[in-house]
């Protein structure tokens, strides 16, 4: 373990958790090392052979992640891997050489262990192997019952324990509190919250006029209430989305008490205000929930739509265009409608998110590549923005008129770390996290001027995801003073305080490695 890593663990467990958990961590960690030694130097040859058989895949997974990302396979990686099994073949293709190197390194390590075993006469009793089971159970409980972490435990423990924890996580599903008040005004007739996927605000033409990723939006910038570079709740999709739905407050990050699940969500407030509620998920093609949503949340959603399931013949990159068409239809209805949209957006691999013939920036990555060469990666990502952001908005703005009484609030779940060269993870990192992973766009499109705000009245680079929920409530007709008291200021207020912004790197609920990170703009990543 590197000295810097040891310092991180000690300060993290001591100052962000408790002394008790620090002592538990150290005790179980020491026991894990002892347990591994009892297996590797056991008198039972069959037990030793079984240990090598189990240890090899654990080393392979752990070393693969280290060669790819620079750190050990940890709980956040296990969660992301478990939730993105459909992208396993893409990851294998992109990281073939790193995985091959990990395979060779794991084999050499086991050969080294075998050589040391042959030279050392010391052996342990076969019954001592029971220590491994006891330590494994203790480490699993440490991960599940506390915010303790097992990131630096031997791979034989760490890999299966974190995978098991990710696969068996049972988050609470309490009944959400009902809306405590009624609206005092009718609210806007059609209100849409569009949450894009993996959109980095700093890469849009609105923020970099010389970068032609969103030229249409830039030409219509006078029609937008643009709040500039905003900070997301987390650098992960699930945490940001459920927090946006639930009105989670920045002071609750990380939400270790799971208050997010019992809060009144935005669909409940919308129904109380007389809206028909819609949830449109352009990412998934099946009848499943994501982003920590539960059956409890479905109770307050009148219509769930998934373009991927409704139009399976359409290519993936057309899903957002189907969303734009559907929103235009809903904007024409006479009934009050609230829609929460999860766009397909620019999630890696970037090349699948736009038509190949519309690659404005060249050269680009191959269709199933993730992140190899920085120039190719940026070009491919910029093409994705030009399609999934600019073309989407061109289609949407061309189909909705002021007469439709529609207000659209737009942001993204998180950004992308585009500052590094070579293999890198683009978001959801928990160490050396770039603020670019949380740099998201935030604007309101209000063609009928229902908010009574003019584009020039907006302040930039002071806002965050925390301002979205109170904005939606105000637009639904709830009393602004009550909204501010309960949820903080909205985007509709001129006196938004310029407090220091933070985002959570890691799991929203504080499971595994995580840390609150300061968000300032401009940030060093832009200097590259």
N, C-alpha and C positions, 0 to 999 in steps of 0.2 A: 504494500500500500504506500503510495507516495505521501511525503510529509504534508503537502498541500491538501491532499484528499483527507488525511487524518484530521487536520485542523478543521476542515469543513464539517466533518462528521461530529466532532466534539462540540463545536460551536452551534451547529444546527440542533443537535439533540439537547444540548444544555440550555440554550437561550430561546429556541423556538418550541421546545417540547417540555421536558422536565428532567430533573436529576435522576429520578427513579428509572425513567426510560433509558437514560444514558447508561446507568449501571446494568440494566437488563441487557442492553445492546452489547456491552463489553463482555458480560458473562456468557451470553449465548454465542458471541463471535469467537471467544477463546475456546469454548466447548466444541464449536464447529471444526476448528483446526485440529483439536485433539481427536475428534471423531473420525475425521478424514485419515489421520495417521493410523488409527487403529484398523482401518480397512486396508490401507496400502501396505501395512506391515503385519498383516494378520497371518497366523500359522496356517489357517485354512486356505489352501490354494484355490478351491472353488469359490470361496467368498472373495478372494483377491481378484480372480478372473471376472466375477460378476461386477465387481467395482469398476474395473477397467471398461467393461461393456457399457455400463451406465455413465461413466465419466466422459467417455469420448463424445457422445452427442451434446452433452452439457458444455464441454469445452468448445466444440464446434460452433454452437450458437453464441456462446459468450465471446469467443475470439472474432467471430464474424462481425458482431456489433462493434467490437473495439476497433477493428480495422476500418469499418465503415464510418462510425461516428466519433471515435476517439475515446469512448468510455464504455464501461461494462454494460451488459444487458441488465436492465433494471425494471422495476415495476411499471413505470410509464411505457416502456417499450413493449412489455408483455400485454398491456391493455390495448395499445395501438395495433400490435400484431394480431391479437385475438379479434379485434373489431374490423380488421382489414384483411381477413384471410382470402378474400376474393382477389386481392392484388399480390398474392404470394408468387405467382408465376412471373409477374412483372419485376418484382424485387429480385428474384433468382436470376433473371436475365441480366439485369443491370449490374448486380453485384457479384457476378460469376467469379471474377478474379479475386475479389476479397474473400469470398467463401472458399475458393480453392486454396488460397493462402492459409485460411483458418484451418482447413482440413489438414494441410501439411503440418502446420504448427501444432495442432492437437496430437497428431500422430507422433511427432518428434518429442513432445512433452511426455507422452506415455512411455515411449522408448527410454527416455531419460529416467523416469520414475522406476521402470523395470530394472535398468542398470544399477541404480542406487540400491534398490531392494536386494539385488543379488550380492552386492558388496557389504551390506549391513546385516549382521546376524540377529539384531534385535527383532523380536516378534511379539505380537499381542495374542491374547487368548481369543478363540473364536467367539465366545460370548460377549466380548467387548464391542462387537459390531452393533449390539443393541443401542449403544450410545448414539449412533448416527440417527436412528429412528427417533429417539427422544429429543435430540437437538433439532432435527427436522421439524418435529411437531412444535417445539418451542419457538423456532424461527417463524413458522407459519402463523402461529398465534400472535407473535410480536408484530408481524406485518398486518394481520387482520384486525387485531383488537386495539392497537395503538397506532400512532403515526411513526413508529419505529421503522427503520429501513434496513434492508438486507443487501444493499447494492454491492458491498465489498466482501460478502461471504464467499467461500469457495464455490466454484461453479456447480459442483455436485449438489449443493443445497439451493443456491440462488436461482438457477434456471428453472428447475421443476417447481419450486415454491412460488416464484412470481407468476409462472404460467398457471399454476393451480389457483392462486389467489385471483388472477384476472378472470379465469373461467368460471369461478364460483362466487364472484362478488354478488351479493344480494343487498342492494341498496334499499333503504326504507321506502315504503310506498304509503305514507299517511294520507288521510283525507285532507284536501286543501281547504283552507279557511274560506268561507264565503265572502263575497264582496261586502265590506262593512258599510258602505254608503251608496247612495244613488246619485246619478249625474244631475247637474243643475242646469244643463243646456243640452240641446239636441245633438251636438257633435257633428262632425263632417259626415256626409252620407257614405262615402266610400273611402276606407282607410286601409292602406297596404303597408306592411313592414316587409321589406325585401332584404333578406340576409344572404349575402353572396358567400362564396367559398374561396378562401385563400387569395383575397385581393389585397395587395399592398398599395396603400394610398400614394406612397412616394413614387410609384411607377406610372401614375396616370398623368395625362397631359394637363389636367387641371392644376397639378402641382409642379410639373416640369414641362412648360410650354414647348420646349424643343424636342421632346420625346413624343412621337406621334402614335401613342397607343390608344388614345381616346379622342381623336380629332373632332368627331361629331359633338361629343359632350362639351368640348372646349368651345366650339362655335355657339353652343347654347348655354354657356355658363351664366349668362345674365338671367336665365330662367330658373337657376338653382339657388336654394338657400344652402350654400356650401360652408360647412364648418371645418374644412381643412383636414389636417392629419389628426385623427382621433385615436384613442387607445382602446383596445379590446379588453374584456374582462380577463381572458386567459389567452394563451397561445395554442389552445386546443379547441376543436370544433364543438365537442359535446358540452364542455363547461361553459363556453360563451353562449351557446344557444339556449341552454336551460336557464342560465342566469338572465338572459334577455327576456325570456318568456315569463320569468317568475319575479322580476323586480328585485333581484339580489342586490344588496348594497355593497359598495367597496369596502366598508368597514367589516364585512362578514367574510372577507377572503383571507385564508381558505375557509370554506364553510364546513368545518369539522363536526358541527352539530346537525347538519343536513336540513337547516331551516328552509333552504331553497324548495324542498319538496312539499312543505306545508304552507308556504306563502300563497296568497291569492294570485292566480296567474292571469295573464293578459286576456285569455279567452273568457274567463269568468267575468272580468270587468266589462268586456265587450258585450257578452250576453245580457248582463245587467243593464247595459245602456241601449239594449234593443237591436243589437247587430246580429246578423247571421254570420257565424264564424266558419272560416275555412283555414285548413292547413295544407299547403302544397309543398310536397317534398320531391324535388327534381333529381335527387341523388340516388335514391333507392328504387329498385324495380319490383320489389316484392312487398308483401303485406306485413312489414315488420316496422318496429319503432327504433329510432336512434336518438342520439343526443340526450340520453338519460330520461327521455319521455316514458311515461308509464300508462297503463290503462286508466288510471285516475285522470290523467290529462285528457284522454279521449272523451270523457264525460262532458267536457265543455266545448268540444269541437263538433259543429254540426256536419261538416263535410271534410273528409280527408281525400286528397287527390295526389296521385303519383303519375306524372306523365310517362315515366319509364315503363310502368305497368299498363297504362292505358293505351300507349302507342309503342309496343315492343318492336315494331318494324322501323322506327325512326333511329338514326344513329345517335350515339351519346351526345355529340356536340349540338344536336338540335333540341335537346330538352329545355334549355333556357328560352329558346324561341317559342316553344310550345307554352311556356309559362307566360311570356309576354302576350301571346294571343289570348290566353285564358284571363289574364288580368284585364285586358281591354274589354272582354265580354262582361266580366263582373262589374266593370265601371259603368256599363250601360244599363244595369238593372235598376229598377226603381227602389228596391229594398235597401236598407242599410246593411253594409257588408264590411266585415273586418277580415283581412287575409294576412296570415303569417306565411312567408315564402322562404324555403331553404333552396337556394339555387344550386345547380350543378357546379357552376363557376369554373375556376382554374385550378382545381385539385390535380396534383401530379398523378400520372404522367401528363405533362402539359399538352403534348401533341395530340392527344385524343379529344381535347376540349374545343377544337376549332376545325373547320374544313381544311384539308391539306392544300387545296388549290388557293386558299386565301392567306397563305404564309407571306405576309408583307415584309417581315424581317427575315433576313437570310444571313448565313446558313442556320439550319435548325437541327434539333435532336431527332433521332429516329422515333417512330410513333410510340414505342413502349419504353423509351428511355426516361430516366428521372433527373439525374444531376451528374454530369461528368465534366463537361468543359464549360467554363463560365460564360464565354461568348455565346455558345450554342444554347445554353440554358436560358440566358437572358432573352435571346431572340425568340425562342420557343414560348417562353412565358409572356413576352410582349405580344406575340401573335394571339395568345389565349385572351389577353386583356382586350385586344382590339375587337375580338369576336364576342366573347361572353359578357363584356361590360359595354363597349361602345355600340356594337350592333344590337344588343339587347335593348339598350335605351333608345336607340334610333327607332326600333320597331315599336316600343312602348309609347314613346312620346308622339309618334305619328298616328297612333290609334286612339289616344285619349284627348279629349278637348276640355276647355274650361266648363262647358255645359254639363260635363259628367260629374262635377262636384267631387273630385278625387284628390286625395293627398297621399303621396308615396314617401315613406321614410326609408332611406337606403343606407346600409352599412355592410360590413363583412364580418365573418366569425373571427378571423385572425389574418395576419399578413404572411409574408414569406421572407425567410432569411436569404437574401440574394447577394450577400457581401463576400462570400467565400468562393475560392476556386477549388476544383477537385470534388471528390465525393463529400457530400454534406447532407444532413437532414435539414429540411426547409422550415419546419415549425415543430412545436411540441417538445423542444429541447428543454432540459432542466439544468444544464451546466453551460456557462459562458453564453447565455441566451442573449441574442441580439434584440434590441428594441424594435427592429424592423418586423419581427414576428408578431408584434401587437399593433403595428401601424396600419390602421384601417380607414377607409373613406367613411364620411358621414355627411349626408346632405338630405334635404327635403325638396321634393318637386311638388309645387303647389300652383298648377296652372290657373286656377280660379281665384288665387290670392285669398283663400279661406283663412289662412293663418294671420293675415293682415301684416305680414312681414315683407320687406323688400330685400332683394339679394344683397344690397350694399349694407344692410343693417347687421349682418352676421359677423361674429368674431371667429377667427380661425385659430386652430392649434391649441385650443383650451378645453376641448370636450372629450368625452369618453362614452363607452357603452352605458354607463350609469345614467346618462341623460336621456336615453331612448325611452325607457319605461314611463317616466313621468310625462314625456312628450306625448306618447300615445294616449295616456289617460286624459290629459288636457284636451286633446283632439277628439276624444270620445265624449267630452262634455262634463267631465268631473271638475269640481271647483279647484282652480289653480292654487289657492292658498292651502287647501287640504292636501293636494297632491305634493306640493313642495314640503309641507310639514312631514308627510309620511315617506316620501321617496326622493326628496331633494329637488333641485331646480331642473326645469325642462329646457329644451332648445328654443322655446318660444320666448324666453325671458332675456332681457338685455343685460341683466346684472349677474350673469353666471360667474361665480367666484373662480379665480385662477389658481386653484389649489394644486399642489403637486399631484401628478397622476402616477398611478401604479397599475401594474398588471401582474397576474399570477402565472409564473412559469411552472407548469405541471398540472396535476389533477385539481379540479375545483374543490374537491372535498378533502384535500390534504393527504391523500393516500400515496405513499411512496415519496420520493424526493420532490420537493417543491420549494419555491421561494417567491416572495413578493419583490418585484423588480420596479425600480423607478423608471418612469417613461418621460423622457424629455425630447423635444424636437427643436432644432435639427439634431440628429444623432450621428455618431462617427461613421456608421455604415455608409452614409451618403457620400463620404469623402472619397470612396474608392472610384 
